[in-house]
Amino acid sequence: MKKLLRVSCLFWGISLALCACASAPQENPSSSDSGDMPQSVSPPSQPNTPPSSPPSEQPLEIGADRVPVSDTAARLDLRYFEEKNLTLDSVYACKDGNVLFFFSPVSPDGTLKENIQVYSYRTKSGTFSFEHFDAGPIGFYPSAVYEDGTVSVVTLNSETYDYKSIVFIHPDTLEREAVPVSWDGSVMNVSISPDKKLVAVTTYDGLSVCKLTGEQLYALPRRAGSSPDGENDMLPYGGAWAPDGSALAVRYIGWEHVYYPALLHTGGWSLTEYPQLADAILSYLPNGKTVYSTWYSFLPCGLLSSSGEPAPFTFQDPRLSSEEPADFAFSSDGELAAATLPNRDGTCAVVAAWTGSGETAAELTLTLGEGDTRFFEQAAFAPDTHLLLLVTSTTDRDDRQVYIVDIPSKP
């Protein structure tokens, strides 16, 4: 049941119900993401750009102080948004030091409104853009930065809750381009190629790949696995794309809730499977290297060689082999790995380590107090940097908080 819950969380992202009252943690730091296309999936139609008139003048900026919690880490002051009754849903690190923040408005009675508001934060200036937009309900949050620097969300129809549009967002200007879709609730995941020409859609029936403009190219149906009922229980689930779009990481999820990783090569639509990596998820670094991590506990992890053999990383900190991280992230150059640790006795902690030597590069532990169960539920490196963004979990008293760790270069 625990693993099934984890799968469900991965499918639907980290958009969670939050409470209205926000208070920052008490910080006492100690340094240290063949066959016919299922009929429920219709390929998206031609792109359509909604009205979006960028301001003629430079947008006003919203200051957001960084409150130091250690020599290399700080908490981002989000009081401006709290005072406007906005509570944080998620963040996503983009190129050029931009980070998208997704907020939910809170009604006077404490319930969350469905109209997600999107702001852009600039790590270089430490400010938010005053310009923002209302995205409406969101089904899928960003999972990749595309070649042109945009990211995407998939929005929902506010009445039927069917999927409405793929919306590509320019993080620096917040200009948008929408591609209408007609998917229903059977869609479990959407993965778009780096050049934004292909989209892989996972449904309960299988995996379909089509052009963004509508033409279906390939489909992987379910297949028989180890189910005692003899049914086709193995569902192919689309994941990350290779940087050049030549392959799609796929994992088969079977009756026993074990992940079986594979790569779907788009050149001839061939499938390479890796049975020796059962229970692993394959992904890619921007340099084209394939990395793997264990699907539930993230560790062990490492590089996948050209011959398909795993080369695991070895970390010196024993917690990176004995704990089950809440989240895990690689830096875009693959030099750093960061794992957020479960709450132990009211502490909230993250460890970042160099993948080459295994040495610890940075550590942050917040002492929250007895009974405080929060932890860092989200970790992400800003692309092309060693800047680590952390988001805490929420409780019935506390909204999410964002921390930034600037990891020093190798000594």
Stockholm file with secondary structure:
# STOCKHOLM 1.0

chainA/1-411         MKKLLRVSCLFWGISLALCACASAPQENPSSSDSGDMPQSVSPPSQPNTPPSSPPSEQPLEIGADRVPVSDTAARLDLRYFEEKNLTLDSVYACKDGNVLFFFSPVSPDGTLKENIQVYSYRTKSGTFSFEHFDAGPIGFYPSAVYEDGTVSVVTLNSETYDYKSIVFIHPDTLEREAVPVSWDGSVMNVSISPDKKLVAVTTYDGLSVCKLTGEQLYALPRRAGSSPDGENDMLPYGGAWAPDGSALAVRYIGWEHVYYPALLHTGGWSLTEYPQLADAILSYLPNGKTVYSTWYSFLPCGLLSSSGEPAPFTFQDPRLSSEEPADFAFSSDGELAAATLPNRDGTCAVVAAWTGSGETAAELTLTLGEGDTRFFEQAAFAPDTHLLLLVTSTTDRDDRQVYIVDIPSKP
#=GR chainA/1-411 SS CHHHHHHHHHHHTTCCCCCSCCCCCCCCCBCCCCCCCCTTCCCCCSCBCCCCCCCSSCCCEEECCEEESSSSEEEECCHHHHHTTEEEEEEEECSTTEEEEEEEEBCTTSCBCSCEEEEEEETTTTEEESCCEEEESEEECCCCCCTTSCEEEEEECTTTCCEEEEEEECTTTCCEEEEECCCCTTEEEEEECTTSSEEEEEETTEEEEEETTSCEEEEEECBCCSCTTCCCCBEEEEEEECTTSSEEEEEEECTTCCEEEEEEETTTTEEEECGGGTTEEEEECTTSCEEEEETTTEEEEEEECTTSCEEECCCSSTHHHHSCCSEEEECTTSSEEEEEECCCSSEEEEEEEETTTCCEEEEEEEECCTTCCCCEEEEEECTTSCEEEEEECCCSSCCCCEEEEECCCCC
#=GC SS_cons         CHHHHHHHHHHHTTCCCCCSCCCCCCCCCBCCCCCCCCTTCCCCCSCBCCCCCCCSSCCCEEECCEEESSSSEEEECCHHHHHTTEEEEEEEECSTTEEEEEEEEBCTTSCBCSCEEEEEEETTTTEEESCCEEEESEEECCCCCCTTSCEEEEEECTTTCCEEEEEEECTTTCCEEEEECCCCTTEEEEEECTTSSEEEEEETTEEEEEETTSCEEEEEECBCCSCTTCCCCBEEEEEEECTTSSEEEEEEECTTCCEEEEEEETTTTEEEECGGGTTEEEEECTTSCEEEEETTTEEEEEEECTTSCEEECCCSSTHHHHSCCSEEEECTTSSEEEEEECCCSSEEEEEEEETTTCCEEEEEEEECCTTCCCCEEEEEECTTSCEEEEEECCCSSCCCCEEEEECCCCC
//
